[in-house]
Every structure is written in C-alpha cells, then in structure tokens.
Amino acid sequence: MKLALLAAALLACTMLAACGKKGPPDPPGPANEITWPRVYPTH
C-alpha cells in the first residue's frame, strides 16, 4: 500500500515537472504591437 502511494506520488511529480513552455520567454501580445520589448528573466 505504501509502495503504491509512493509510486503514485513520484509519477505525479514527474508529470508536473515535465510540463512547461520550451524556449526563451516572449513578451505578451502580437509581435507587431509590442512597442516596449523587455528582457525577461529565464529563471
């Protein structure tokens, strides 16, 4: 029972760690309407 709970928790953590956007962050909005591009932190 405890082993199954530990395995489920490990699986959940792995799935949550895998989600997220790949690549550098982009400013919000359409590219032609960005008037003040900023450098966004990567961490």
C-alpha distance matrix in Angstrom:
0.0 3.8 5.4 5.2 6.4 8.7 10.0 10.7 12.5 14.3 15.4 16.7 18.6 20.1 21.3 22.8 24.5 26.1 27.9 31.3 34.9 36.3 39.7 41.9 41.9 44.8 46.8 46.1 48.6 50.9 52.3 55.9 55.4 53.9 56.8 55.2 52.7 50.7 48.7 45.0 42.8 40.3 37.6
3.8 0.0 3.8 5.4 5.1 6.1 8.6 9.8 10.5 12.2 14.2 15.3 16.5 18.3 20.0 21.1 22.5 24.5 26.4 29.7 33.3 34.6 37.9 39.9 39.9 43.0 45.0 44.5 47.2 49.6 50.9 54.5 53.9 52.2 55.0 53.2 50.7 48.5 46.3 42.7 40.2 37.8 35.0
5.4 3.8 0.0 3.8 5.4 5.0 6.1 8.6 9.8 10.4 12.2 14.2 15.3 16.4 18.3 20.0 21.0 22.6 24.9 28.3 31.8 32.8 36.1 38.3 38.7 41.8 44.0 43.7 46.4 48.6 49.7 53.4 53.0 51.3 54.2 52.4 49.7 47.6 45.3 41.8 39.3 36.6 33.9
5.2 5.4 3.8 0.0 3.8 5.4 5.0 6.1 8.6 9.8 10.4 12.2 14.2 15.2 16.4 18.3 19.9 21.2 23.1 26.7 30.2 31.4 34.9 37.2 37.4 40.3 42.5 42.0 44.4 46.5 47.8 51.4 51.1 49.6 52.6 51.1 48.5 46.6 44.4 40.9 38.7 36.0 33.5
6.4 5.1 5.4 3.8 0.0 3.8 5.4 5.1 6.2 8.6 9.8 10.5 12.3 14.2 15.4 16.5 18.3 20.1 21.8 25.1 28.8 30.3 33.7 35.7 35.6 38.5 40.5 39.9 42.5 44.8 46.2 49.8 49.2 47.6 50.5 48.8 46.4 44.4 42.3 38.7 36.5 34.1 31.4
8.7 6.1 5.0 5.4 3.8 0.0 3.8 5.5 5.1 6.1 8.6 9.9 10.6 12.3 14.3 15.4 16.5 18.5 20.6 23.8 27.4 28.6 31.8 33.8 34.0 37.1 39.2 39.0 41.8 44.1 45.2 48.9 48.4 46.6 49.4 47.5 44.9 42.7 40.5 36.9 34.4 31.9 29.2
10.0 8.6 6.1 5.0 5.4 3.8 0.0 3.8 5.5 5.1 6.1 8.6 9.9 10.5 12.3 14.3 15.3 16.6 18.9 22.4 25.9 26.9 30.2 32.5 33.0 36.0 38.3 38.1 40.7 42.7 43.8 47.5 47.3 45.6 48.6 46.9 44.2 42.2 39.9 36.4 34.1 31.4 28.9
10.7 9.8 8.6 6.1 5.1 5.5 3.8 0.0 3.8 5.4 5.1 6.1 8.6 9.9 10.6 12.3 14.2 15.5 17.2 20.7 24.2 25.7 29.2 31.4 31.5 34.3 36.4 35.8 38.3 40.4 41.7 45.4 45.0 43.5 46.5 45.1 42.5 40.7 38.7 35.1 33.1 30.5 28.1
12.5 10.5 9.8 8.6 6.2 5.1 5.5 3.8 0.0 3.8 5.4 5.1 6.2 8.6 9.9 10.6 12.2 14.3 16.0 19.2 22.8 24.4 27.7 29.6 29.5 32.5 34.5 34.1 36.8 39.1 40.4 44.0 43.4 41.8 44.6 42.8 40.3 38.3 36.2 32.6 30.4 27.9 25.3
14.3 12.2 10.4 9.8 8.6 6.1 5.1 5.4 3.8 0.0 3.8 5.5 5.2 6.2 8.7 10.0 10.6 12.4 14.8 18.0 21.5 22.5 25.7 27.9 28.2 31.4 33.7 33.7 36.5 38.6 39.5 43.2 42.9 41.1 43.9 42.1 39.4 37.3 35.0 31.5 29.1 26.4 23.9
15.4 14.2 12.2 10.4 9.8 8.6 6.1 5.1 5.4 3.8 0.0 3.8 5.5 5.1 6.2 8.7 9.9 10.7 12.9 16.5 19.9 21.0 24.5 26.9 27.3 30.2 32.6 32.3 34.8 36.7 37.8 41.5 41.3 39.8 42.8 41.3 38.5 36.8 34.6 31.2 29.2 26.3 24.3
16.7 15.3 14.2 12.2 10.5 9.9 8.6 6.1 5.1 5.5 3.8 0.0 3.8 5.4 5.2 6.2 8.6 10.0 11.3 14.6 18.3 20.0 23.5 25.6 25.4 28.2 30.3 29.8 32.3 34.4 35.7 39.4 39.0 37.4 40.4 38.9 36.4 34.6 32.7 29.1 27.3 24.7 22.6
18.6 16.5 15.3 14.2 12.3 10.6 9.9 8.6 6.2 5.2 5.5 3.8 0.0 3.8 5.5 5.2 6.1 8.6 10.4 13.3 17.0 18.4 21.6 23.4 23.5 26.5 28.7 28.6 31.4 33.7 34.7 38.4 37.9 36.1 38.9 37.1 34.4 32.4 30.2 26.7 24.5 21.9 19.5
20.1 18.3 16.4 15.2 14.2 12.3 10.5 9.9 8.6 6.2 5.1 5.4 3.8 0.0 3.8 5.5 5.2 6.3 9.1 12.3 15.6 16.4 19.7 22.0 22.6 25.7 28.3 28.4 31.1 33.0 33.7 37.5 37.4 35.6 38.5 36.9 34.0 32.1 29.8 26.4 24.3 21.3 19.4
21.3 20.0 18.3 16.4 15.4 14.3 12.3 10.6 9.9 8.7 6.2 5.2 5.5 3.8 0.0 3.8 5.5 5.2 6.8 10.4 13.8 15.2 18.8 21.2 21.4 24.2 26.6 26.3 28.7 30.5 31.6 35.3 35.2 33.7 36.8 35.5 32.7 31.2 29.2 25.8 24.2 21.3 19.8
22.8 21.1 20.0 18.3 16.5 15.4 14.3 12.3 10.6 10.0 8.7 6.2 5.2 5.5 3.8 0.0 3.8 5.4 5.6 8.6 12.3 14.3 17.6 19.5 19.2 22.0 24.2 23.8 26.5 28.7 29.8 33.4 33.0 31.4 34.3 32.8 30.2 28.5 26.6 23.0 21.4 18.9 17.1
24.5 22.5 21.0 19.9 18.3 16.5 15.3 14.2 12.2 10.6 9.9 8.6 6.1 5.2 5.5 3.8 0.0 3.8 5.7 7.8 11.3 12.4 15.5 17.4 17.7 20.9 23.3 23.6 26.5 28.6 29.2 33.0 32.7 30.8 33.6 31.8 28.9 27.0 24.7 21.3 19.3 16.4 14.5
26.1 24.5 22.6 21.2 20.1 18.5 16.6 15.5 14.3 12.4 10.7 10.0 8.6 6.3 5.2 5.4 3.8 0.0 3.8 6.6 9.5 10.3 13.7 16.3 16.9 19.9 22.7 22.9 25.5 27.1 27.7 31.4 31.6 29.9 32.9 31.5 28.4 26.9 24.7 21.5 20.0 16.8 15.7
27.9 26.4 24.9 23.1 21.8 20.6 18.9 17.2 16.0 14.8 12.9 11.3 10.4 9.1 6.8 5.6 5.7 3.8 0.0 3.8 7.1 9.1 12.7 15.0 14.9 17.4 20.0 19.7 22.2 23.9 24.8 28.6 28.5 27.0 30.1 28.9 26.1 24.8 23.0 19.7 18.7 15.9 15.2
31.3 29.7 28.3 26.7 25.1 23.8 22.4 20.7 19.2 18.0 16.5 14.6 13.3 12.3 10.4 8.6 7.8 6.6 3.8 0.0 3.8 6.5 9.7 11.5 11.1 13.7 16.3 16.3 19.0 20.8 21.5 25.2 25.2 23.4 26.5 25.2 22.3 21.0 19.3 16.1 15.3 12.7 12.5
34.9 33.3 31.8 30.2 28.8 27.4 25.9 24.2 22.8 21.5 19.9 18.3 17.0 15.6 13.8 12.3 11.3 9.5 7.1 3.8 0.0 3.8 6.6 8.5 8.3 10.5 13.5 13.8 16.3 17.8 18.1 21.9 22.2 20.4 23.6 22.5 19.4 18.5 16.9 14.1 13.9 11.4 12.3
36.3 34.6 32.8 31.4 30.3 28.6 26.9 25.7 24.4 22.5 21.0 20.0 18.4 16.4 15.2 14.3 12.4 10.3 9.1 6.5 3.8 0.0 3.8 7.0 8.5 11.0 14.5 15.6 18.0 18.9 18.5 22.3 23.1 21.2 24.2 23.1 19.7 18.8 16.7 14.4 14.1 11.0 12.4
39.7 37.9 36.1 34.9 33.7 31.8 30.2 29.2 27.7 25.7 24.5 23.5 21.6 19.7 18.8 17.6 15.5 13.7 12.7 9.7 6.6 3.8 0.0 3.8 6.6 9.0 12.8 14.7 17.0 17.7 16.7 20.4 21.3 19.1 21.9 20.6 17.0 16.2 13.9 12.2 12.2 9.3 11.7
41.9 39.9 38.3 37.2 35.7 33.8 32.5 31.4 29.6 27.9 26.9 25.6 23.4 22.0 21.2 19.5 17.4 16.3 15.0 11.5 8.5 7.0 3.8 0.0 3.8 6.5 10.1 12.6 15.3 16.3 15.0 18.6 19.2 16.5 18.9 17.3 13.6 12.5 10.1 8.6 9.0 6.8 10.1
41.9 39.9 38.7 37.4 35.6 34.0 33.0 31.5 29.5 28.2 27.3 25.4 23.5 22.6 21.4 19.2 17.7 16.9 14.9 11.1 8.3 8.5 6.6 3.8 0.0 3.8 6.9 9.2 12.3 13.9 13.2 16.8 16.7 14.0 16.6 14.9 11.6 10.4 8.8 6.5 7.9 7.0 9.9
44.8 43.0 41.8 40.3 38.5 37.1 36.0 34.3 32.5 31.4 30.2 28.2 26.5 25.7 24.2 22.0 20.9 19.9 17.4 13.7 10.5 11.0 9.0 6.5 3.8 0.0 3.8 6.3 9.0 10.3 9.4 13.0 13.0 10.5 13.3 12.2 9.0 9.0 8.8 7.6 10.3 10.4 13.4
46.8 45.0 44.0 42.5 40.5 39.2 38.3 36.4 34.5 33.7 32.6 30.3 28.7 28.3 26.6 24.2 23.3 22.7 20.0 16.3 13.5 14.5 12.8 10.1 6.9 3.8 0.0 3.8 6.7 8.8 8.4 11.4 10.4 7.6 10.3 9.1 6.7 7.2 8.5 7.8 11.2 12.4 15.1
46.1 44.5 43.7 42.0 39.9 39.0 38.1 35.8 34.1 33.7 32.3 29.8 28.6 28.4 26.3 23.8 23.6 22.9 19.7 16.3 13.8 15.6 14.7 12.6 9.2 6.3 3.8 0.0 3.8 7.0 8.4 11.1 9.6 8.0 11.1 10.9 9.5 10.5 12.1 11.0 14.1 15.1 17.4
48.6 47.2 46.4 44.4 42.5 41.8 40.7 38.3 36.8 36.5 34.8 32.3 31.4 31.1 28.7 26.5 26.5 25.5 22.2 19.0 16.3 18.0 17.0 15.3 12.3 9.0 6.7 3.8 0.0 3.8 6.4 8.5 6.8 6.8 10.2 11.3 10.7 12.7 14.9 14.3 17.7 18.6 21.0
50.9 49.6 48.6 46.5 44.8 44.1 42.7 40.4 39.1 38.6 36.7 34.4 33.7 33.0 30.5 28.7 28.6 27.1 23.9 20.8 17.8 18.9 17.7 16.3 13.9 10.3 8.8 7.0 3.8 0.0 3.8 5.6 5.5 6.7 10.4 12.3 11.6 14.4 16.5 16.5 19.9 20.6 23.4
52.3 50.9 49.7 47.8 46.2 45.2 43.8 41.7 40.4 39.5 37.8 35.7 34.7 33.7 31.6 29.8 29.2 27.7 24.8 21.5 18.1 18.5 16.7 15.0 13.2 9.4 8.4 8.4 6.4 3.8 0.0 3.8 5.5 5.6 9.0 10.9 9.7 12.8 14.7 15.4 18.9 19.6 22.8
55.9 54.5 53.4 51.4 49.8 48.9 47.5 45.4 44.0 43.2 41.5 39.4 38.4 37.5 35.3 33.4 33.0 31.4 28.6 25.2 21.9 22.3 20.4 18.6 16.8 13.0 11.4 11.1 8.5 5.6 3.8 0.0 3.9 5.8 8.1 11.1 11.0 14.6 17.1 18.3 21.9 22.9 26.1
55.4 53.9 53.0 51.1 49.2 48.4 47.3 45.0 43.4 42.9 41.3 39.0 37.9 37.4 35.2 33.0 32.7 31.6 28.5 25.2 22.2 23.1 21.3 19.2 16.7 13.0 10.4 9.6 6.8 5.5 5.5 3.9 0.0 3.8 6.0 9.1 10.0 13.4 16.4 17.4 21.1 22.6 25.5
53.9 52.2 51.3 49.6 47.6 46.6 45.6 43.5 41.8 41.1 39.8 37.4 36.1 35.6 33.7 31.4 30.8 29.9 27.0 23.4 20.4 21.2 19.1 16.5 14.0 10.5 7.6 8.0 6.8 6.7 5.6 5.8 3.8 0.0 3.8 5.8 6.2 9.6 12.6 13.8 17.6 19.3 22.3
56.8 55.0 54.2 52.6 50.5 49.4 48.6 46.5 44.6 43.9 42.8 40.4 38.9 38.5 36.8 34.3 33.6 32.9 30.1 26.5 23.6 24.2 21.9 18.9 16.6 13.3 10.3 11.1 10.2 10.4 9.0 8.1 6.0 3.8 0.0 3.8 6.2 9.6 13.1 15.0 18.7 21.0 23.9
55.2 53.2 52.4 51.1 48.8 47.5 46.9 45.1 42.8 42.1 41.3 38.9 37.1 36.9 35.5 32.8 31.8 31.5 28.9 25.2 22.5 23.1 20.6 17.3 14.9 12.2 9.1 10.9 11.3 12.3 10.9 11.1 9.1 5.8 3.8 0.0 3.8 6.3 9.9 12.0 15.7 18.3 21.0
52.7 50.7 49.7 48.5 46.4 44.9 44.2 42.5 40.3 39.4 38.5 36.4 34.4 34.0 32.7 30.2 28.9 28.4 26.1 22.3 19.4 19.7 17.0 13.6 11.6 9.0 6.7 9.5 10.7 11.6 9.7 11.0 10.0 6.2 6.2 3.8 0.0 3.8 6.9 9.2 12.9 15.1 18.1
50.7 48.5 47.6 46.6 44.4 42.7 42.2 40.7 38.3 37.3 36.8 34.6 32.4 32.1 31.2 28.5 27.0 26.9 24.8 21.0 18.5 18.8 16.2 12.5 10.4 9.0 7.2 10.5 12.7 14.4 12.8 14.6 13.4 9.6 9.6 6.3 3.8 0.0 3.8 6.1 9.6 12.3 15.1
48.7 46.3 45.3 44.4 42.3 40.5 39.9 38.7 36.2 35.0 34.6 32.7 30.2 29.8 29.2 26.6 24.7 24.7 23.0 19.3 16.9 16.7 13.9 10.1 8.8 8.8 8.5 12.1 14.9 16.5 14.7 17.1 16.4 12.6 13.1 9.9 6.9 3.8 0.0 3.8 6.6 9.1 12.1
45.0 42.7 41.8 40.9 38.7 36.9 36.4 35.1 32.6 31.5 31.2 29.1 26.7 26.4 25.8 23.0 21.3 21.5 19.7 16.1 14.1 14.4 12.2 8.6 6.5 7.6 7.8 11.0 14.3 16.5 15.4 18.3 17.4 13.8 15.0 12.0 9.2 6.1 3.8 0.0 3.8 6.4 9.0
42.8 40.2 39.3 38.7 36.5 34.4 34.1 33.1 30.4 29.1 29.2 27.3 24.5 24.3 24.2 21.4 19.3 20.0 18.7 15.3 13.9 14.1 12.2 9.0 7.9 10.3 11.2 14.1 17.7 19.9 18.9 21.9 21.1 17.6 18.7 15.7 12.9 9.6 6.6 3.8 0.0 3.8 5.7
40.3 37.8 36.6 36.0 34.1 31.9 31.4 30.5 27.9 26.4 26.3 24.7 21.9 21.3 21.3 18.9 16.4 16.8 15.9 12.7 11.4 11.0 9.3 6.8 7.0 10.4 12.4 15.1 18.6 20.6 19.6 22.9 22.6 19.3 21.0 18.3 15.1 12.3 9.1 6.4 3.8 0.0 3.8
37.6 35.0 33.9 33.5 31.4 29.2 28.9 28.1 25.3 23.9 24.3 22.6 19.5 19.4 19.8 17.1 14.5 15.7 15.2 12.5 12.3 12.4 11.7 10.1 9.9 13.4 15.1 17.4 21.0 23.4 22.8 26.1 25.5 22.3 23.9 21.0 18.1 15.1 12.1 9.0 5.7 3.8 0.0
